């Protein structure tokens, strides 16, 4: 018989590169971008599930697509169809869990549901990854850090008091009566549960802490594809106001800071996590862009200026509303979120590339293309105005 010969290099690469990734929450903002990147840039297979219709991934569906054989979508409720979730995870190499409630207005209105969604409902994914020995990539939040040490009076000149490091920064939440923190606490507790399974049951895991990822397909616009009384996150909220010619609401004056990261950059980090479990397993990673840190009131000013230039419309205005009035009793906020990039650079060699202005332009452009005409129509109907043709300029 002929002596054994190793497969050629291309065949070996194919074996190494082929993975099956289960994305729980595939039809959401992040899930849709991650799916698109995987499908277009790799040979990996994807088993995706979500309880919402696949509106944000519609462009990737269809038997005629060249990747059709590599992607399955299952519209399902993972808290009810538990056996089906177990089956999907058993067929996967990696499980990316994006399922969560992550909207500050919901933390105040539905704290029980927020805790259950982010802690209780995450446990089946963890359990099945332990059972089938799969790599779990769990999405947490930068909110697990709570408020910075500098906000409690320690010197703001010392980076240790405000730069958030995965391995050294303490996590400081507000009082239990401040319901705003129920989300962060639930996320932190599920992180500790995952770590515990890593210690006791050899769970292979990676935790992602996103820092305000932005980009096309994020959030919703109230009254168009969201509830009329909905309150989307800050960027979508500001865009809705701009397109409706309403003042941008600055909660408590917009004094807090946010650090925005373009979703395309962020998904590149997640791809590295999936591709290199030898470097990512057992770690938490901040995934953000410290160069894009901005005070919310300055963000409003930037968006007002950019929107006017993009549309030719007059510049918008702002209005300040107390947090208790806007969100309800129990509202508090984190003051500053600047990620340490030490660990993610060290382990994955990842750095974000997109500036805040570039990310904002790409995001705002899609909002305008998708929603401006619809909102204008709603406003005309409400005001009893003449048809659009008579108003055209």
Residue pairs with C-beta under 8 A, 6 or more apart in sequence:
6 12
7 15
14 43
17 42
17 43
17 44
18 43
18 44
18 45
19 42
19 44
19 45
19 93
19 94
19 274
20 44
20 45
20 46
20 47
20 91
20 92
20 93
20 94
21 38
21 44
21 45
21 46
21 47
21 92
21 93
21 94
21 95
21 96
21 274
22 46
22 47
22 48
22 49
22 88
22 89
22 91
22 92
22 94
22 95
22 96
23 31
23 34
23 35
23 46
23 47
23 48
23 49
23 96
23 98
24 49
24 50
24 78
24 85
24 95
24 96
24 97
24 98
24 99
24 125
25 31
25 49
25 50
25 97
25 98
25 99
25 100
26 32
26 34
26 35
26 46
26 48
26 49
26 50
26 54
26 57
26 73
26 98
27 48
27 50
27 52
27 53
27 54
27 55
27 56
27 57
27 73
27 75
28 50
28 52
28 56
28 98
29 56
29 213
29 215
29 217
29 218
29 219
29 263
30 98
30 139
30 210
30 213
30 263
30 266
30 267
31 48
31 50
31 56
31 57
31 96
31 98
32 56
32 57
32 217
33 215
33 217
33 263
33 264
33 267
34 96
34 98
34 267
34 270
34 271
35 46
35 48
35 57
35 60
35 71
36 57
36 60
37 264
37 267
37 268
37 271
38 44
38 46
38 271
39 46
39 60
39 67
39 70
39 71
40 67
41 271
42 271
43 70
44 70
44 274
45 70
45 71
46 70
46 71
46 72
47 72
47 74
47 88
47 91
47 92
48 57
48 71
48 72
48 73
48 74
49 73
49 74
49 75
49 76
49 78
49 84
49 85
49 88
50 73
50 75
50 76
50 99
51 75
51 76
51 77
51 78
52 75
53 75
54 61
54 73
54 75
55 225
56 217
57 73
60 67
60 71
61 71
61 73
62 68
65 71
74 84
74 88
76 84
76 85
78 85
78 99
78 121
78 124
78 125
79 121
79 124
82 124
85 124
85 125
85 128
86 124
86 128
86 131
89 95
89 125
89 128
89 129
89 132
89 134
90 128
90 132
92 134
93 134
93 135
94 134
94 135
94 136
94 137
94 274
94 277
95 125
95 128
95 129
95 134
95 135
95 136
95 137
96 137
96 139
96 270
96 274
97 122
97 125
97 136
97 137
97 138
97 139
98 139
99 117
99 121
99 122
99 125
100 117
100 118
100 122
100 139
100 187
101 107
101 110
101 113
101 114
101 117
101 118
101 183
102 141
102 183
103 231
103 232
103 233
104 180
104 183
104 231
104 233
104 327
104 331
105 230
105 231
105 327
106 113
106 114
107 114
107 179
107 180
107 182
107 183
108 179
108 180
108 327
108 328
108 329
108 330
108 331
109 328
111 179
111 182
111 330
114 182
114 183
114 186
115 182
115 183
115 185
115 186
117 186
118 183
118 186
118 187
118 190
119 186
119 187
119 189
119 190
119 193
122 138
122 190
123 190
123 193
125 136
125 138
126 136
126 138
126 190
126 193
126 194
126 197
126 203
128 134
129 135
129 136
129 203
129 204
129 205
130 197
130 201
130 203
133 202
133 204
134 204
135 204
135 205
135 206
135 274
135 277
135 281
136 194
136 203
136 204
136 205
136 206
137 205
137 206
137 208
137 270
137 273
137 274
137 280
138 190
138 191
138 194
138 205
138 206
138 207
138 208
139 207
139 208
139 210
140 187
140 188
140 190
140 191
140 207
140 208
140 209
140 210
140 284
141 183
141 184
141 187
141 209
141 210
142 164
142 209
142 210
142 211
142 212
142 259
142 286
142 288
142 337
142 339
143 183
143 184
143 187
143 334
143 337
144 171
144 184
144 187
144 188
144 191
144 209
145 164
145 169
145 171
145 172
145 334
145 337
146 171
146 172
146 173
146 174
146 181
146 184
146 334
147 172
147 173
147 174
147 334
147 335
148 161
148 162
148 164
148 172
148 334
148 335
148 336
149 160
149 161
149 162
149 170
149 172
150 156
150 158
150 161
150 162
150 335
150 336
151 335
151 336
152 172
154 161
155 161
156 162
160 168
162 336
162 338
163 169
163 338
163 339
163 340
164 286
164 337
164 338
164 339
164 340
165 286
165 340
165 342
165 343
166 209
166 283
166 284
166 285
166 286
166 340
166 343
167 284
167 343
169 340
171 188
173 181
173 184
173 185
174 180
174 181
174 332
177 330
178 330
178 331
178 332
179 329
179 330
179 331
180 327
180 330
180 331
180 332
180 333
181 332
191 207
191 284
194 203
194 205
194 207
195 205
197 203
197 205
198 204
198 205
198 282
204 277
204 281
204 282
205 281
205 282
206 273
206 277
206 280
206 281
206 282
206 283
206 284
206 285
207 283
207 284
207 285
208 269
208 270
208 273
208 284
208 285
208 287
209 284
209 285
209 286
209 287
209 288
209 339
210 261
210 266
210 287
210 288
211 259
211 260
211 261
211 286
211 287
211 288
211 289
211 337
211 339
212 258
212 259
212 260
212 261
212 288
212 337
213 260
213 261
213 262
213 263
213 266
213 287
214 235
214 260
214 261
214 262
214 263
214 359
214 360
214 363
215 262
215 263
215 264
215 359
215 362
215 363
216 263
216 362
216 363
216 366
217 366
218 233
218 235
218 236
218 263
218 363
219 226
219 232
219 233
219 235
219 236
220 226
220 230
220 232
220 236
221 232
221 236
221 239
221 240
221 243
221 367
221 371
221 374
221 375
222 228
222 229
222 230
222 231
222 232
222 240
223 375
223 378
224 371
224 374
224 375
224 378
226 232
231 237
231 326
231 327
232 240
234 258
234 296
234 299
235 260
235 299
235 303
235 360
235 363
236 367
237 248
237 249
238 248
238 299
238 300
238 303
239 303
239 307
239 364
239 367
239 371
240 246
240 371
240 375
241 247
241 248
241 249
241 316
242 248
242 303
242 304
242 307
242 316
243 367
243 368
243 371
243 372
243 375
243 376
244 375
244 379
245 313
245 316
245 379
246 316
247 316
247 317
247 318
247 319
248 300
248 303
248 304
248 316
248 317
248 318
248 319
249 318
249 319
249 320
249 321
249 326
250 296
250 297
250 300
250 318
250 319
250 320
250 321
251 296
251 321
251 322
251 323
251 326
251 327
251 333
252 320
252 322
252 323
252 333
253 297
253 320
254 295
254 296
254 297
254 298
254 299
254 300
254 318
254 320
255 295
255 296
255 297
256 295
256 296
256 333
256 334
256 335
256 336
257 293
257 294
257 295
257 296
257 335
257 336
257 337
257 338
258 293
258 294
258 296
258 299
258 337
259 288
259 289
259 290
259 292
259 293
259 294
259 337
259 338
259 339
260 289
260 292
260 294
260 356
260 359
260 360
261 287
261 288
261 289
261 292
261 352
261 354
261 359
262 289
262 352
262 354
262 358
262 359
262 362
264 354
265 289
265 352
265 353
265 354
266 287
266 288
266 352
268 350
269 285
269 287
269 344
269 348
269 350
270 287
272 279
272 280
272 348
272 349
272 350
273 280
273 285
273 348
274 280
276 348
279 347
279 348
280 347
280 348
283 343
283 347
284 343
285 343
285 344
285 347
285 348
286 339
286 340
286 341
286 343
286 344
287 339
287 344
287 350
288 337
288 339
288 352
289 352
289 354
289 356
290 338
290 339
290 341
291 352
291 355
291 356
292 352
292 355
292 356
292 359
293 336
293 337
293 338
294 302
294 356
297 318
300 318
301 318
302 356
302 357
302 360
303 360
303 364
304 315
304 316
304 317
304 318
305 315
306 357
306 360
306 361
306 364
307 313
307 316
307 364
308 314
308 315
308 316
310 361
310 364
310 365
310 368
311 368
311 372
323 331
323 332
323 333
324 331
341 351
344 350
345 351
376 388
377 388
379 385
380 386
380 387
380 388
380 391
385 391
